[in-house]
Amino acid sequence: MDSTALVVVIVVVALGFDFTNGFHDSANAIATSISTKALTPRVALAMAAVMNVLGALISTKVAATVGKGIIDQPTNGTSGLIVVLAALIGAIAWNLGTWYFGLPSSSSHALIGGLVGAALAASETVKWQGVLDKVVIPMVISPLIGFGLSYLFMLALLWTFRKANAVRANRGFRWAQIASAATMAFGHGTQDAQKTMGVITLTLVVSGHLGATDSIPLWVILSSAAAISAGTYSGGWRIMRTLGRRIFSLTPASGFAAQTVASAVLLGTAHYGLPISTTHVITSSVMGVGATRRFSAVRWGVAGNIVFAWVLTIPAAATVAALVWFALHPFIG
């Protein structure tokens, strides 16, 4: 296959991954708002789609990490392009599988796992120190921060409003949830849309269409933002049920607390170019606010299944991507 045609195929597949990321992770921004009836589903999805676009436009630090910090730029043009294509297919396969079973796993880590698996299959260099510092350590620490801060923030809210009228307080927190949901969607855009930007940019560099030090083209930024927003608007109802109801029955106050903490963690890590999982952070934040009622209020069996999916994400996506590379290389390479 001609290299330019292969680049076009990879860009289309990358935007397809971005779309699956949107409907897979739309629950991250809005499940809590919908479950507490602060927003109707379609209004929430539309708002999340718009805020995803805005978040994707403010920075490219996470995109640079994914495009340059996980694997070395492949030296063989066509073989290198197959590495990127295989990584995307591996990530999409994991996204669709976990979506089918309603598990809120990480699209981000699926993509990173795909890059690592395909690179190893192609005997390309993986930047293990970068994977450790910018992926593994934040992957472990960010959910712990989300859990701890949401637990403390929820306790502070309960103490502050302990004498407030319950009906009036719930009405106020429903309004506050609209703002926190918008901020959460904005944070999702700063994280997840940028990962697709990074992959497309890597593709353009490997194919010679872009210099290694060139900035990310505007069309890459806009198309990635549009694809994830379209996916977000299509909805991810299975995962919304898991996040909004099955882990812990949220109230307007606890939904506001979880979203506020999660969005703060997302925006803070995006500032430093760390590609963390929006799924991990919001899920752990929901667990944190639930634990303030009593630890038994959190359905830890459901939470355990989610954590199991988290652990499997990188190796599973890496395995699929490696198999795809071996399948495609003889025909395209």
C-alpha positions as CSV (number, residue, x, y, z in Angstrom):
1,M,0.0,0.0,0.0
2,D,1.2,3.5,-0.8
3,S,2.5,5.3,2.3
4,T,0.2,8.3,1.8
5,A,-2.8,6.0,1.5
6,L,-1.7,4.2,4.6
7,V,-1.5,7.6,6.4
8,V,-5.0,8.4,5.4
9,V,-6.2,5.0,6.7
10,I,-4.4,5.5,10.0
11,V,-5.9,9.0,10.5
12,V,-9.4,7.7,9.8
13,V,-8.8,4.8,12.3
14,A,-7.3,7.3,14.8
15,L,-10.4,9.4,14.6
16,G,-12.5,6.3,14.9
17,F,-10.6,5.5,18.1
18,D,-11.3,9.1,19.3
19,F,-15.0,8.5,18.6
20,T,-15.1,5.3,20.7
21,N,-13.2,7.2,23.4
22,G,-16.0,9.7,23.4
23,F,-18.9,7.3,23.8
24,H,-16.9,5.1,26.1
25,D,-15.9,8.0,28.4
26,S,-18.9,10.2,28.1
27,A,-20.0,8.7,31.3
28,N,-17.0,10.3,33.0
29,A,-18.3,13.8,32.7
30,I,-22.1,13.4,33.0
31,A,-23.1,10.1,34.7
32,T,-23.2,11.7,38.1
33,S,-25.3,14.6,36.9
34,I,-27.8,12.4,35.1
35,S,-28.1,9.9,38.0
36,T,-29.0,12.8,40.4
37,K,-31.3,14.4,37.8
38,A,-29.3,17.6,37.7
39,L,-29.4,17.3,33.9
40,T,-31.4,15.4,31.3
41,P,-29.3,12.9,29.3
42,R,-29.3,14.7,26.0
43,V,-28.7,18.1,27.5
44,A,-25.8,16.7,29.5
45,L,-24.3,15.0,26.5
46,A,-24.6,18.2,24.4
47,M,-22.9,20.2,27.1
48,A,-20.1,17.6,27.5
49,A,-19.5,17.6,23.7
50,V,-19.1,21.4,23.6
51,M,-16.8,21.4,26.6
52,N,-14.7,18.6,25.2
53,V,-13.9,20.7,22.2
54,L,-12.9,23.7,24.3
55,G,-10.7,21.5,26.5
56,A,-9.0,20.0,23.5
57,L,-8.0,23.4,22.2
58,I,-6.2,24.9,25.2
59,S,-3.0,22.8,25.3
60,T,-1.1,20.1,23.5
61,K,1.2,18.9,26.3
62,V,-0.5,15.6,26.8
63,A,-0.5,15.1,23.0
64,A,3.3,15.6,23.0
65,T,3.8,13.0,25.7
66,V,1.8,10.4,23.8
67,G,3.4,11.2,20.4
68,K,7.0,11.4,21.7
69,G,7.3,10.1,25.2
70,I,6.1,6.5,25.0
71,I,8.0,5.0,22.0
72,D,10.9,6.2,19.8
73,Q,9.9,7.4,16.4
74,P,10.0,4.2,14.3
75,T,12.8,4.3,11.8
76,N,11.2,2.2,9.0
77,G,8.5,4.3,7.4
78,T,6.0,1.7,6.4
79,S,6.7,-0.6,9.3
80,G,6.4,2.3,11.7
81,L,3.1,3.2,10.3
82,I,1.9,-0.3,10.9
83,V,3.0,0.1,14.5
84,V,0.7,3.0,14.9
85,L,-2.2,1.3,13.1
86,A,-1.8,-1.9,15.2
87,A,-1.8,0.2,18.4
88,L,-5.0,1.9,17.4
89,I,-6.8,-1.3,16.5
90,G,-5.7,-2.8,19.8
91,A,-7.0,0.1,21.7
92,I,-10.3,0.1,19.8
93,A,-10.8,-3.6,20.5
94,W,-10.3,-3.1,24.2
95,N,-12.7,-0.1,24.2
96,L,-15.4,-2.0,22.5
97,G,-15.0,-5.0,24.7
98,T,-15.2,-3.1,28.0
99,W,-18.0,-0.9,26.7
100,Y,-20.0,-4.1,25.9
101,F,-19.7,-5.3,29.5
102,G,-20.3,-1.8,30.9
103,L,-16.8,-1.6,32.5
104,P,-15.4,2.0,32.8
105,S,-11.8,1.1,31.8
106,S,-9.3,3.6,30.4
107,S,-9.2,4.5,26.7
108,S,-5.9,6.3,27.4
109,H,-4.1,3.3,28.8
110,A,-5.6,1.1,26.1
111,L,-3.9,3.4,23.5
112,I,-0.6,3.5,25.4
113,G,-0.7,-0.3,25.8
114,G,-1.3,-0.6,22.1
115,L,1.7,1.6,21.3
116,V,3.9,-0.5,23.6
117,G,2.7,-3.8,22.3
118,A,3.0,-2.9,18.6
119,A,6.4,-1.4,19.2
120,L,7.7,-4.5,20.9
121,A,6.3,-6.7,18.1
122,A,8.1,-4.5,15.6
123,S,11.4,-4.5,17.6
124,E,11.1,-0.7,18.0
125,T,12.3,1.1,21.1
126,V,9.9,1.6,24.0
127,K,10.8,4.5,26.4
128,W,10.4,2.5,29.5
129,Q,11.4,5.3,31.8
130,G,8.8,7.6,30.1
131,V,6.2,4.9,30.5
132,L,7.0,4.5,34.2
133,D,7.2,8.2,35.0
134,K,4.4,9.5,32.9
135,V,2.0,6.6,32.7
136,V,2.4,3.9,35.4
137,I,3.2,6.2,38.4
138,P,0.3,8.7,37.6
139,M,-1.9,5.7,36.9
140,V,-1.4,4.5,40.4
141,I,-1.4,7.8,42.2
142,S,-4.2,9.7,40.5
143,P,-7.0,7.3,41.6
144,L,-5.7,7.5,45.2
145,I,-5.7,11.3,45.0
146,G,-9.2,11.2,43.6
147,F,-10.4,8.9,46.4
148,G,-8.7,10.8,49.2
149,L,-9.6,14.3,48.1
150,S,-13.2,13.5,47.3
151,Y,-13.6,11.8,50.7
152,L,-12.2,14.9,52.5
153,F,-14.1,17.3,50.3
154,M,-17.4,15.5,50.9
155,L,-16.8,15.5,54.6
156,A,-16.2,19.3,54.4
157,L,-19.5,19.7,52.5
158,L,-21.4,17.6,55.0
159,W,-20.1,19.6,57.9
160,T,-20.6,23.0,56.2
161,F,-24.2,22.2,55.3
162,R,-25.1,20.1,58.3
163,K,-27.8,22.6,59.4
164,A,-29.1,23.5,56.0
165,N,-32.6,22.6,54.7
166,A,-32.2,19.3,52.8
167,V,-34.6,20.2,50.0
168,R,-33.1,23.6,49.4
169,A,-29.5,22.2,49.6
170,N,-30.2,19.5,47.1
171,R,-31.7,22.1,44.7
172,G,-28.6,24.2,45.1
173,F,-26.2,21.2,44.5
174,R,-28.1,20.2,41.4
175,W,-27.3,23.7,39.9
176,A,-23.7,23.4,41.1
177,Q,-23.5,20.0,39.4
178,I,-24.1,21.6,36.1
179,A,-20.9,23.7,36.5
180,S,-18.9,20.8,37.9
181,A,-20.1,18.5,35.0
182,A,-19.0,21.2,32.5
183,T,-15.6,21.5,34.2
184,M,-15.3,17.7,34.2
185,A,-16.0,17.6,30.4
186,F,-13.5,20.4,29.8
187,G,-10.9,18.4,31.7
188,H,-11.7,15.3,29.7
189,G,-11.0,17.3,26.5
190,T,-7.6,18.4,27.9
191,Q,-6.7,14.8,28.4
192,D,-8.4,12.3,26.0
193,A,-8.7,14.3,22.8
194,Q,-5.0,15.2,23.0
195,K,-4.0,11.5,23.0
196,T,-5.4,11.1,19.5
197,M,-3.7,14.3,18.4
198,G,-0.4,12.7,19.6
199,V,-1.0,9.5,17.6
200,I,-1.9,11.4,14.4
201,T,1.1,13.6,14.8
202,L,3.4,10.6,15.3
203,T,1.9,9.2,12.1
204,L,2.7,12.3,10.1
205,V,6.3,12.4,11.5
206,V,7.0,8.8,10.7
207,S,5.6,9.2,7.2
208,G,7.7,12.4,6.6
209,H,4.7,14.7,6.2
210,L,5.7,16.6,9.4
211,G,9.0,17.4,11.0
212,A,9.9,16.0,14.4
213,T,10.0,19.4,15.9
214,D,7.0,20.9,14.1
215,S,3.9,21.9,16.1
216,I,0.7,19.9,15.9
217,P,-1.3,21.1,12.8
218,L,-4.5,22.9,13.5
219,W,-6.5,20.4,11.4
220,V,-5.3,17.6,13.7
221,I,-6.4,19.5,16.8
222,L,-9.9,20.4,15.3
223,S,-10.6,16.9,13.9
224,S,-9.6,15.2,17.1
225,A,-11.8,17.5,19.2
226,A,-14.7,17.0,16.8
227,A,-14.4,13.2,16.8
228,I,-14.4,12.9,20.6
229,S,-17.2,15.3,20.9
230,A,-19.3,13.4,18.3
231,G,-18.6,10.2,20.3
232,T,-19.5,11.9,23.5
233,Y,-22.9,13.1,22.1
234,S,-23.7,9.5,20.9
235,G,-23.6,8.5,24.6
236,G,-22.3,5.5,26.5
237,W,-25.3,4.3,28.4
238,R,-24.0,1.0,29.8
239,I,-21.1,2.7,31.5
240,M,-23.2,5.6,32.7
241,R,-25.3,3.1,34.7
242,T,-22.2,1.6,36.3
243,L,-20.7,4.9,37.3
244,G,-24.0,6.6,38.2
245,R,-25.8,3.9,40.1
246,R,-24.0,0.6,40.5
247,I,-20.9,1.7,42.5
248,F,-22.8,4.1,44.9
249,S,-26.2,5.8,44.8
250,L,-25.2,9.4,44.4
251,T,-26.9,12.5,45.8
252,P,-26.6,16.0,44.2
253,A,-24.0,16.9,46.9
254,S,-21.9,13.7,46.5
255,G,-22.1,14.0,42.7
256,F,-20.9,17.6,42.8
257,A,-18.0,16.6,45.2
258,A,-16.9,13.7,42.9
259,Q,-17.0,15.8,39.8
260,T,-15.2,18.8,41.3
261,V,-12.3,16.8,42.6
262,A,-12.0,14.7,39.5
263,S,-11.9,17.8,37.2
264,A,-9.3,19.4,39.4
265,V,-7.0,16.3,39.1
266,L,-7.5,16.2,35.3
267,L,-6.7,19.8,34.8
268,G,-3.7,19.7,37.1
269,T,-2.1,16.7,35.5
270,A,-2.8,18.0,32.0
271,H,-0.8,21.1,32.9
272,Y,2.2,18.9,33.4
273,G,1.5,16.7,30.3
274,L,0.7,13.6,32.2
275,P,-1.8,11.3,30.3
276,I,-3.9,10.0,33.2
277,S,-7.2,8.2,32.9
278,T,-10.3,10.3,33.3
279,T,-12.1,7.0,34.0
280,H,-9.9,6.1,36.9
281,V,-10.1,9.5,38.5
282,I,-13.9,9.9,38.4
283,T,-14.5,6.3,39.4
284,S,-12.2,6.6,42.5
285,S,-13.8,9.9,43.3
286,V,-17.3,8.4,43.3
287,M,-15.9,5.7,45.7
288,G,-14.4,8.4,47.9
289,V,-17.7,10.3,48.4
290,G,-19.5,7.0,48.9
291,A,-17.1,6.0,51.7
292,T,-18.1,9.1,53.7
293,R,-21.6,7.6,54.3
294,R,-20.1,4.3,55.4
295,F,-17.7,1.9,53.7
296,S,-20.4,-0.6,53.1
297,A,-22.4,1.9,51.1
298,V,-19.9,1.4,48.2
299,R,-20.5,-1.7,46.2
300,W,-17.0,-3.0,46.5
301,G,-17.7,-6.0,44.3
302,V,-18.5,-3.8,41.3
303,A,-15.5,-1.6,42.2
304,G,-13.3,-4.7,42.3
305,N,-14.4,-5.7,38.8
306,I,-13.6,-2.2,37.6
307,V,-10.1,-2.3,39.1
308,F,-9.5,-5.7,37.6
309,A,-10.3,-4.2,34.2
310,W,-7.9,-1.3,34.9
311,V,-5.0,-3.7,35.6
312,L,-5.7,-5.7,32.5
313,T,-6.0,-2.7,30.1
314,I,-2.4,-2.0,29.2
315,P,-1.3,-5.7,28.8
316,A,-4.5,-6.7,27.0
317,A,-4.4,-3.8,24.5
318,A,-0.6,-4.5,24.1
319,T,-1.3,-8.1,23.3
320,V,-4.0,-7.4,20.7
321,A,-1.8,-4.7,19.1
322,A,1.1,-7.1,18.8
323,L,-1.0,-9.7,17.2
324,V,-2.4,-7.1,14.7
325,W,1.1,-6.0,13.8
326,F,2.1,-9.6,13.1
327,A,-1.0,-10.1,11.0
328,L,-0.6,-6.9,9.0
329,H,3.1,-6.7,8.5
330,P,3.5,-9.4,5.9
331,F,0.9,-7.8,3.7
332,I,1.7,-4.1,4.1
333,G,5.3,-4.0,5.3
